[in-house]
Amino acid sequence: MRYEFHPLANIFPLMKSPELRRLADDIAQNGQQEKVVLCDGMILDGRNRAMAFALLAEEDEDEDGQFETIDLTEYFRHVDPLAYVLSQNLHRRHLSTTERAYVAAQVKKIETERAKKRQATSSGGKNPQLVENLPQASDKGRARDIAAEKLKVSGKLVDMAETVADHGTPELQEAVRDGKVAVSAAATIAKEPPEVQRHAVAGGKKGVADEAKRVRQAKSTSSFNLSAAKADLEKQIMGIAGTWPVEAYPALVATLRQAADQIESQVAEKKS
């Protein structure tokens, strides 16, 4: 019987072919050491074991080859299945900081959705539109802190990983998920055009780092140019202010400086 993978199990990456091959060989030689855990008819823990069994069954042309399972659906009615998944995977794997940050970004999304559901429940269903429109910043902040604590990474790294997950190409996401490139560098280029991201990933860790350096330098130059333009604008304000009534001068300067600040902010956002 084939089982689907539980969404919570999918926050961790699956084994690559070489690792899966070694696991399959070990199972063939030593047998299955741990049962595959089911919840709601899906695999919550043991996806790689299930895939290793499928590999062995395919090689032996034995469609009946089955792995042992244990259904803990009722158990997870009282125990947080997410905490279980994290506990099982973190003690088995030696994840890099980047890999843990990427997992934490997935955990943050889950915690954010849980917060929304709690809000909906607390509203009693009387005004779901109100719940939908509530500011979510504080909930997202708490969700990030929860995820960061669980994965033992900083909140800043969680935000970087989320940027990659939300804006990066599949190639960049996979490179971060597998710990092949630094999440800080990946986040820097995640909003660049897809072809730029793919070219950087093709160059490996160095390729992504070099592209991130180029993007940072470009932003720094842009910021310098904007500051120079702002200073020039203020100089022009000083030049024309004398043609206005003296009493209007403070308001004129304040208004034009505010406009300059807004322009600088908008351009900077487009560059980020």
N, C-alpha and C positions, 0 to 999 in steps of 0.2 A: 504494500500500500504506500502511495506517495503522499507526503504531507506538505502543506504550504509552510512558509516561514512566518513566524509571528513578527509583526512590525517592530516590536521592541528588540527582538533579536538582531534585526538588521541595522542597528546603530553601530555594530562592529563589522569590519570588513571580513569577507570570507577568505579562506586560505587560497594562496596562489597554487598553480599546478604542481610545482616541486614539493611544497609542503603537504599538499593533499595526497600526493603520491607516497610520501613517507608515512603519512598517517594510515593510508590504505594498506601498505606493506606491514605496518606494525599490527594492525587489526588482523590481517591474514595470518600473521605468525603467532600473536599472543591473544587474539580474541578481543571482544569488546569489553573494555574495562569500566565504562560508565554508561548508564542508560540515557537514551534521548528523552528529554523532558518535554511533555506536551502541555499546552494550555489552550483551551477552547478549540481543540482539534488541530492546532498548529504547533510547529516546533519552536519552543521558546529557548531551549538550550540543546546544542548538539547538531547544529546544521552541518558542520564539517564532517562529523561522524556519519551522518546520513548520506552525505555526498561521497564519502569514502566507500561506504557499503554499495552505493549505486555504481561506483567505478569497478569494484570487485565483481559485482553481479554482471556487469556488462562484459567484463573480460572473460568470466566463466560461462557467459551465456546462460546464466541462471536467474530467471526473472523472479524466483521465489526467495532469493536471498533477502532476509529481513533483519533489521537491527532491533534490539530490545528497547521498549519504551516504558515510560511511567507517566501516567496522566495526573498532573497536579492541579487541575483546573479548580477544584474546590479549595485547595490549599491557598491558591492565589486570590481567593475571595477575601482573605484576611491578611495576606502578606503582599507587599508591594512587588509585583513582578519585575519592575524596572530595577529595583534595588537588587533583586536576585540575579538578573542578567549582568549587572555591573560587577557584582561580587564574584560570580563564576568566571567571567572573562578577564577581569583585572588580575586575579591571582594566578591565572594560567599564562598570561601573555606579558611580555616585556615590551611595553609600548613606549615609544619616544614621546617627548613633550608635545611635538607637533601632532602625533597620532592621537594622544589623549585630548588635545585641544579640539580636534575635529570631532571626536566622539562627544565631547562636552557640548559642542554646538548643536548636535542632534538631541542631546538631553535637554538643552535649554528650550528647544522647540516643543518638546514633549511637556515640560514643566509649564510653559506658557499656555499651551492648550488646556492643561489641567486647571490652571488659574482661571481661564475663561469659563470652564465648565462649573467651577466652584461659584463664580460670580452669577452665572445663570441660575444655579440651584438656589443661591441665597436670595435671588430676586423673586423666587417663588413662581417664576414664569409669568408674572403680572405684566412686565414691560420688557420683553426681550430686546426691543430696539434700543432702550436705554442702556442695557448691559453692553450691547454691541458698540455703542458710542462712548462708553466710558474710556477715559485715558488709560492706556495700557503701559505707559513708560515705567511706572513703579513695579508693575507685575513682571515686565520684562527684565527689570533690574534684579528683582528677587530671583527670577528664574535663572538668570546668568550666574548669580552668586551661588545658587544651589548647585548648578552644573559644575562651576569652577571648583567648588569644595569637594564634590564627589569624585572628580577626576584629578584633583590636586594640581590645578593649573591656575594662572591668574585670570581675572575677568577680562583683561585686555586681550589675552590670547584667545579666549572664547569668542570675543567680538571679531577678531581677525578671522578665525575659522568660519564664523557665520558669514562673513563677507565673501569668503571663497565659496561656501556652499550656495549662497544666494546669487552670486554674479559670475563665478568662475566657469570656465568651460568644463565639460566632463573630464578632459585630460588633466586639467589643473586640479580638479577636485580629487581625482584618483591619486595623483602624485602626492597631495597633502595627506589624504586618507592612509596611504601606504608609508608615509614618513619619508618619502624620497626627496622632498624639498621643504625648506623652512616655511612655516605658516606665515611668518611676518613678511617674507619676500613675496609669497603667493598672494597675500591680501593686498599688497601694494599694486600688483598688476591685474588683479581680478576684474577691474572695471575697464581694462584696456580692450580694444577690439579682439574678437575671437582668434583671428589669424595671428595676432601678436602673442597672445597667450600660448597658442599651440606651438609657435616657433620657439618660444622660451622653454616650454616643457620638453621639446625635442632635444634641447641642449642640456637637459638634466639639471642637477642642482646648480651648477655654475651658470647655465643659461637663464634660469629664473632669477638668480641673484643679480646677474648683470643687467637684466631687463628692469628689475626693481630699482637698481641704482640709477638707471637712465631716467625712469619715471620720477624718482625723487629729485634728481637734478633739474629736470624740466619744470617741476612744480616750484622748486626753489627759485629758479630764474624768473618764472611767471610771477611769483609773489614779489620779487624784487622790482620787476617792471611795473607792477601795479602800484607799489609804494611810491616809485618815482613819479608815475603819472598822477597819483593823488597829491604829491607835494607840488607838482607843477600846477595842478588845478587850484590849489590853495594860493599859490603865488599870483595866479591870474585874478583870483577873487580880491586879493589885496590891491591889485592894480586898478580894478574897476570900482572898488568900493567908494573911492573918493567922489564919484559922480552921483552917488546916492545921498539922500539926507542922512546926516550924522546919526539921528535917532534910529534909522532903519538898519544901520551897519551890523549890530550884533545879531539881529534876526536873520539877515542875509547870509552872514558867515555860517551861522548854525545850520541853516537850511541846506546850503550848498555842501557843507562838510558831511551832513547826514546823507545827502544824495551820493556823495563820493564813497562813503562807507558801504552803502547798500550795493552800489555797482561792484565794488571790490569783493564783497561777500558773495554776490551772485556768480561772478566770474570764477571765484575760487571754488565754489560748489560744483560748477560745471567741469572744472579741471580735476576734481577729486574723484 
